[in-house]
């Protein structure tokens, strides 16, 4: 496997320290991904592995937060039951942990991570105001909220990859790369109790349109403050310029009607898209080819005898 040079390793450690909040730059979930000798949900040749290992996820993660903020139920849950203002990087690390373990971990690790998330969801309850001004009770485990969070996440990572990555998503005999990603990533939410989900890109787009047209998405008094926090999080000074570009890249990739609901305006596509692609490419080179998470996952798959390097 390719190795980082000393400069790349230093930058890689700093990058991992920022995302994982571990002072040594070693993600706490690395042992969870590495342990055991069982397969996971995906192989290195599968669409979710390829998409989530790509740096387009840096845009996709921001875009997913913006998409989730469109639903007043998920917005209220985040506002009232998360530590996003007190510890935004800690909350980000929790989301990265779920994504990483579910994508690269063993079936046992995925089950354990799903149990952790389900326990957290049990504590998230309350009321939110719908777009029609009615008060509605909610639980984070409600199927409609789980479904919106799932499709907002999935569509965001897919669109970010399509916009900003040069790496193609593998296609199947009768499926496009996008269909492969949507269908394969649907397995990730089964342990969370969600089974009736889109299986193709067309089904995903149709469902998002139906939810929008039904009036479930709306702007609330809390929307502006949450969006402002997503736009200007308390990051280290060295990370702010890059984050600002990634935020603008996320906004560019949103549907116009969603930007309008969120009160956001897109910069010029002809400028943002090529600059973002170039910056992500430079970041990938600077951080180097090594990926401790992927290396650990591949080693486990070799032990499980379900995959071998070409």
C-alpha positions as CSV (number, residue, x, y, z in Angstrom):
1,X,0.0,0.0,0.0
2,X,1.2,3.5,-0.8
3,X,2.8,5.4,2.0
4,X,2.8,9.1,3.0
5,X,6.0,11.1,3.0
6,X,6.9,13.0,6.2
7,X,5.1,16.2,5.1
8,X,2.0,14.4,4.1
9,X,1.9,12.4,7.3
10,X,2.2,15.6,9.3
11,X,-0.7,17.2,7.4
12,X,-2.7,14.0,7.6
13,X,-2.4,13.8,11.3
14,X,-3.5,17.4,11.7
15,X,-6.5,16.7,9.4
16,X,-7.5,13.6,11.4
17,X,-7.1,15.5,14.6
18,X,-9.5,18.2,13.5
19,X,-12.2,15.7,12.3
20,X,-11.9,13.1,15.1
21,X,-11.0,15.5,18.0
22,X,-8.3,13.0,19.1
23,X,-5.2,14.9,20.2
24,X,-2.9,12.3,18.4
25,X,-4.9,12.3,15.2
26,X,-6.0,8.7,15.7
27,X,-9.7,8.4,15.3
28,X,-11.2,6.6,18.3
29,X,-13.3,4.4,16.0
30,X,-10.2,3.0,14.2
31,X,-10.0,-0.1,16.5
32,X,-13.8,-0.6,15.9
33,X,-13.2,-0.8,12.1
34,X,-10.1,-2.9,12.5
35,X,-11.3,-5.6,14.9
36,X,-12.6,-9.0,14.1
37,X,-12.5,-11.2,11.0
38,X,-16.0,-10.7,9.6
39,X,-17.0,-8.9,6.4
40,X,-18.9,-5.6,6.5
41,X,-21.7,-4.2,4.5
42,X,-19.4,-3.2,1.6
43,X,-16.3,-4.1,-0.2
44,X,-13.7,-1.6,-1.6
45,X,-15.2,-2.0,-5.1
46,X,-18.7,-1.1,-3.9
47,X,-20.2,2.4,-4.5
48,X,-20.6,3.5,-0.9
49,X,-17.0,2.7,-0.1
50,X,-15.8,4.6,-3.1
51,X,-18.0,7.6,-2.5
52,X,-17.3,7.9,1.2
53,X,-13.6,7.5,0.8
54,X,-13.5,10.5,-1.5
55,X,-12.9,14.0,-0.4
56,X,-16.2,15.1,-2.0
57,X,-17.7,14.0,1.3
58,X,-16.3,17.3,2.8
59,X,-18.9,19.1,0.6
60,X,-21.5,16.4,1.0
61,X,-21.4,16.6,4.8
62,X,-22.1,20.4,4.8
63,X,-24.8,19.9,2.2
64,X,-26.5,17.2,4.3
65,X,-26.7,19.6,7.2
66,X,-28.4,22.2,5.0
67,X,-30.8,19.6,3.6
68,X,-31.7,18.4,7.1
69,X,-32.4,21.9,8.2
70,X,-35.2,22.1,5.6
71,X,-37.4,19.8,7.7
72,X,-38.6,21.6,10.9
73,X,-38.7,18.2,12.7
74,X,-35.1,17.4,12.2
75,X,-34.1,21.0,12.6
76,X,-35.8,21.1,16.0
77,X,-34.2,17.8,17.1
78,X,-30.7,19.1,16.3
79,X,-31.4,22.5,18.0
80,X,-32.8,21.1,21.2
81,X,-31.0,17.8,21.6
82,X,-27.5,18.2,20.2
83,X,-24.4,20.0,21.4
84,X,-23.8,21.6,18.0
85,X,-23.3,25.1,19.4
86,X,-21.3,24.1,22.5
87,X,-19.2,21.4,20.8
88,X,-19.7,21.5,17.0
89,X,-16.6,19.5,16.2
90,X,-17.5,16.9,18.8
91,X,-20.9,16.5,17.2
92,X,-19.2,16.3,13.8
93,X,-17.0,13.6,15.1
94,X,-20.0,11.6,16.2
95,X,-21.5,11.8,12.7
96,X,-18.2,10.9,11.1
97,X,-18.0,7.9,13.4
98,X,-21.4,6.5,12.3
99,X,-20.6,7.1,8.6
100,X,-17.1,5.5,8.9
101,X,-18.1,2.5,11.0
102,X,-21.1,1.8,8.8
103,X,-19.1,2.1,5.6
104,X,-15.9,0.3,6.6
105,X,-16.7,-1.7,9.7
106,X,-17.7,-5.4,10.2
107,X,-21.3,-6.5,10.5
108,X,-20.8,-6.7,14.2
109,X,-19.4,-3.1,14.3
110,X,-22.3,-1.8,12.2
111,X,-24.8,-3.5,14.6
112,X,-23.0,-2.0,17.6
113,X,-23.0,1.5,16.1
114,X,-26.6,1.3,15.1
115,X,-27.5,0.3,18.7
116,X,-25.6,3.4,20.0
117,X,-27.5,5.6,17.6
118,X,-30.8,4.0,18.5
119,X,-30.2,4.6,22.2
120,X,-29.4,8.3,21.4
121,X,-32.6,8.6,19.4
122,X,-34.7,7.4,22.4
123,X,-33.8,10.6,24.2
124,X,-34.7,12.9,21.4
125,X,-38.4,13.8,21.7
126,X,-40.5,17.0,21.7
127,X,-42.7,19.2,19.5
128,X,-42.0,21.2,16.4
129,X,-44.0,23.7,14.4
130,X,-44.9,22.5,10.9
131,X,-44.9,24.7,7.8
132,X,-48.7,25.1,8.3
133,X,-48.1,26.5,11.8
134,X,-49.3,23.4,13.7
135,X,-47.5,21.9,16.6
136,X,-46.6,18.3,16.1
137,X,-45.0,15.8,18.5
138,X,-41.9,14.0,17.3
139,X,-39.4,11.3,18.2
140,X,-36.1,11.0,16.4
141,X,-37.0,7.4,15.7
142,X,-40.2,8.4,13.8
143,X,-40.1,6.9,10.3
144,X,-40.7,10.2,8.5
145,X,-37.8,11.9,10.3
146,X,-35.5,9.0,9.9
147,X,-36.4,8.8,6.2
148,X,-35.7,12.5,5.6
149,X,-32.4,12.4,7.4
150,X,-31.4,9.3,5.4
151,X,-32.3,10.7,2.0
152,X,-30.9,14.2,2.8
153,X,-27.6,12.5,3.7
154,X,-27.6,10.1,0.8
155,X,-28.6,12.6,-1.9
156,X,-26.0,15.1,-0.6
157,X,-23.1,12.7,-0.7
158,X,-24.2,11.5,-4.2
159,X,-24.6,15.0,-5.6
160,X,-21.3,16.2,-4.1
161,X,-19.5,13.3,-5.7
162,X,-21.1,14.0,-9.0
163,X,-20.2,17.6,-8.8
164,X,-16.8,17.5,-7.4
165,X,-15.1,14.1,-7.8
166,X,-13.3,12.8,-10.9
167,X,-13.6,9.2,-9.7
168,X,-16.5,7.3,-11.3
169,X,-19.0,5.4,-9.2
170,X,-19.0,1.7,-10.3
171,X,-22.0,0.6,-12.2
172,X,-23.7,-2.8,-12.4
173,X,-25.2,-4.9,-15.1
174,X,-28.4,-3.0,-15.1
175,X,-27.7,-0.1,-12.8
176,X,-25.9,3.2,-13.1
177,X,-23.2,4.2,-10.6
178,X,-25.8,6.5,-8.9
179,X,-28.3,3.7,-8.7
180,X,-25.7,1.4,-7.2
181,X,-24.9,3.9,-4.5
182,X,-28.5,4.5,-3.6
183,X,-29.4,0.9,-3.6
184,X,-26.3,-0.3,-1.7
185,X,-26.3,2.5,0.9
186,X,-30.0,1.6,1.7
187,X,-28.5,-1.3,3.8
188,X,-27.0,1.2,6.2
189,X,-30.3,2.2,7.7
190,X,-31.9,-1.2,8.1
191,X,-30.3,-1.6,11.6
192,X,-31.9,1.8,12.5
193,X,-35.3,0.4,11.7
194,X,-35.8,2.0,8.3
195,X,-36.5,-0.4,5.4
196,X,-38.9,1.4,3.0
197,X,-36.3,3.6,1.3
198,X,-35.5,4.6,-2.3
199,X,-33.4,2.0,-4.2
200,X,-32.6,4.0,-7.4
201,X,-31.6,7.6,-8.2
202,X,-35.0,8.2,-9.9
203,X,-36.9,6.9,-6.8
204,X,-34.7,9.2,-4.6
205,X,-35.4,12.3,-6.7
206,X,-39.1,11.5,-6.9
207,X,-39.4,11.1,-3.1
208,X,-37.6,14.4,-2.4
209,X,-39.9,16.2,-4.9
210,X,-43.0,14.6,-3.2
211,X,-41.9,15.7,0.3
212,X,-41.2,19.2,-1.0
213,X,-44.5,19.4,-2.8
214,X,-46.4,18.1,0.2
215,X,-45.3,21.2,2.3
216,X,-43.3,19.2,4.9
217,X,-40.3,21.4,4.2
218,X,-40.4,25.0,5.5
219,X,-38.5,27.8,7.0
220,X,-39.0,28.4,10.8
221,X,-37.8,31.0,13.2
222,X,-34.9,28.7,14.1
223,X,-33.8,28.1,10.5
224,X,-31.8,31.3,10.1
225,X,-29.8,30.9,13.3
226,X,-29.0,27.2,12.5
227,X,-28.0,28.0,8.9
228,X,-25.8,30.9,10.1
229,X,-24.0,28.5,12.5
230,X,-23.4,26.0,9.7
231,X,-22.1,28.8,7.5
232,X,-19.8,30.3,10.2
233,X,-18.8,27.5,12.6
234,X,-16.0,28.2,15.2
235,X,-13.2,26.5,13.3
236,X,-9.5,27.1,13.6
237,X,-8.4,30.2,11.6
238,X,-6.4,28.0,9.2
239,X,-9.4,25.9,8.3
240,X,-11.9,28.8,7.8
241,X,-11.0,29.8,4.1
242,X,-11.2,26.2,2.9
243,X,-14.5,25.6,4.8
244,X,-15.9,28.8,3.3
245,X,-15.3,27.4,-0.1
246,X,-16.7,24.0,0.8
247,X,-19.9,25.8,2.1
248,X,-20.3,27.7,-1.1
249,X,-19.8,24.5,-3.1
250,X,-22.6,22.9,-1.0
251,X,-24.9,25.8,-1.7
252,X,-24.2,25.7,-5.4
253,X,-25.2,22.0,-5.5
254,X,-28.6,22.6,-3.8
255,X,-31.8,22.8,-5.8
256,X,-32.9,26.4,-6.3
257,X,-36.1,26.0,-4.4
258,X,-34.2,24.7,-1.4
259,X,-31.7,27.6,-1.5
260,X,-34.7,29.9,-1.5
261,X,-36.2,28.2,1.6
262,X,-32.9,28.4,3.4
263,X,-32.4,32.1,2.4
264,X,-29.1,31.3,0.6
265,X,-27.8,32.6,-2.7
266,X,-25.4,30.6,-4.9
267,X,-22.1,32.0,-6.2
268,X,-21.3,31.5,-9.9
269,X,-21.2,27.8,-10.8
270,X,-18.5,28.4,-13.4
271,X,-16.2,29.7,-10.6
272,X,-17.1,27.5,-7.6
273,X,-17.2,24.1,-9.2
274,X,-13.7,24.1,-10.8
275,X,-12.0,25.8,-7.8
276,X,-13.6,23.3,-5.4
277,X,-12.5,20.4,-7.6
278,X,-8.9,21.8,-7.7
279,X,-8.8,22.4,-3.9
280,X,-10.1,18.9,-3.1
281,X,-7.5,17.4,-5.4
282,X,-4.7,19.4,-3.7
283,X,-6.0,18.4,-0.3
284,X,-6.0,14.8,-1.3
285,X,-2.4,15.1,-2.5
286,X,-1.3,17.0,0.5
287,X,-2.7,14.5,3.0
288,X,-1.3,11.6,1.1
289,X,-2.4,8.2,-0.1
290,X,-2.5,6.5,3.3
291,X,-5.8,5.9,4.9
292,X,-5.6,4.2,8.3
293,X,-9.3,3.5,8.3
294,X,-9.4,1.9,4.8
295,X,-6.2,0.0,5.4
296,X,-7.6,-1.5,8.6
297,X,-10.8,-2.4,6.9
298,X,-9.0,-4.0,4.0
299,X,-6.9,-6.0,6.4
300,X,-10.0,-7.3,8.1
301,X,-11.6,-8.2,4.8
302,X,-8.5,-10.2,3.9
303,X,-8.7,-12.1,7.2
304,X,-12.4,-12.7,6.5
305,X,-11.4,-14.1,3.0
306,X,-14.0,-12.1,1.2
307,X,-11.6,-9.7,-0.6
308,X,-8.0,-9.6,-1.7
309,X,-5.9,-6.9,-3.3
310,X,-5.6,-7.0,-7.1
